[in-house]
């Protein structure tokens, strides 16, 4: 298991259109947002596994909570 988040600077550079520079503060913010997302995803998957009386979080639990929700402009779903 990973102890820390992977460096996302190279991922951002490969996905971005054109030549961009990612500053250290931006890189840190990207990593923090990624960690927050993964944390919330695991918490929801844990709750889903508990609902199904499973002691282990399986891929089906993660897929169930990772479905994209429809978000309308100006309305944020938490």
Order of alpha helices (4+ residues) and beta strands (2+ residues): alpha-alpha-alpha
